[in-house]
Amino acid sequence: MSIGQTFLGLLEATPRHGYDIKRRYDEHFGHSRPVAYGQVYATLSRLLRGGLVEVEAVEPGEGPDRKRYAITEAGVADVAQWLARPEQPEPYLQSVLYTKVVLALLTGREAAELLDVQRAEHLRLMRELTRRKRGGDLAEQLICDHALFHLEADLRWLELTTARLDELAARVRA
């Protein structure tokens, strides 16, 4: 996810202070990984230098002055272009899991055991996500569904690889 474009989208409705941008980001997108305050202000500085935001007001506070940021016309255009551009699908053509299986075979380790351990970890995470999904709002449910579908695809690959392990071992060792 592009944090810069996400911040611009959050600013499009109304100008905001950095702490408010962080709060809104975490509320909508930071379920698993909230954004750090340092990253918020570094991103806002980069957007400011790029002419995508401007400081609308500087207000005195208990600590440093508080800046309220507003999106510029260039920022609105940037968000519009970003939203219209499709994301590149991630086919995972050379996954870490595949690399580990091949290396296990090349080094004489038990690739089947590696696959079993990985399957157990996938199932553990799927149970955790299913619990989160049951207790979550619509946004949380959609986020969990996305992750669960990817994990299901990984599980199918793990099963297929386990079924073809002898054939893969013969080819790798050849």
Beta strands, then each sheet from edge to edge (+ up, - down):
strand 1: 16-17
strand 2: 53-59
strand 3: 66-71
sheet 1: 1+ 3- 2+
end
